[in-house]
């Protein structure tokens, strides 16, 4: 399980937020779960599947 210790605040158009919430509901996921999935997918697309090692190795420097 991922640690969830950081908060990300976004400002979005209310109609897009409502549409997003409805789509998430159809998939039986929360908007937060879906955003975390989008973030994981994007990071892996840009950095590869082993991104954690790269990020945490550089974090120690």
RAFEN-V55008 format. One record per residue. RES is the residue in three letters. PSI is psi in degrees with one decimal (NA if undefined). OMEGA is omega as a letter, one per 20 degrees, with the letter a starting at -180 (NA if undefined). Layout:
((RES:PSI:OMEGA) (RES:PSI:OMEGA))
//
This chain:
((UNK:137.1:r) (UNK:147.7:r) (UNK:134.1:a) (UNK:81.8:a) (UNK:-0.2:r) (UNK:147.8:a) (UNK:139.5:r) (UNK:118.1:a) (UNK:129.5:a) (UNK:144.5:r) (UNK:123.4:a) (UNK:159.8:r) (UNK:131.6:a) (UNK:-36.5:a) (UNK:-34.7:r) (UNK:-37.7:r) (UNK:-45.5:r) (UNK:-44.9:r) (UNK:-43.2:r) (UNK:-45.1:r) (UNK:-40.9:r) (UNK:-42.1:r) (UNK:-40.3:r) (UNK:-41.9:r) (UNK:-39.8:r) (UNK:-29.7:r) (UNK:-0.2:a) (UNK:42.6:r) (UNK:155.8:r) (UNK:157.5:r) (UNK:-37.9:r) (UNK:-42.6:r) (UNK:-41.6:a) (UNK:-41.4:r) (UNK:-42.4:r) (UNK:-38.6:r) (UNK:-45.7:r) (UNK:-43.0:a) (UNK:-45.6:r) (UNK:-46.2:a) (UNK:-43.9:a) (UNK:-45.5:r) (UNK:-45.6:r) (UNK:-35.7:r) (UNK:-41.5:a) (UNK:-33.1:a) (UNK:-9.7:a) (UNK:167.4:a) (UNK:-23.3:a) (UNK:30.2:a) (UNK:-31.2:a) (UNK:-43.2:a) (UNK:-44.3:a) (UNK:-44.6:a) (UNK:-46.7:a) (UNK:-31.2:r) (UNK:-40.1:r) (UNK:-25.4:a) (UNK:-29.2:a) (UNK:-19.1:a) (UNK:NA:NA))
//
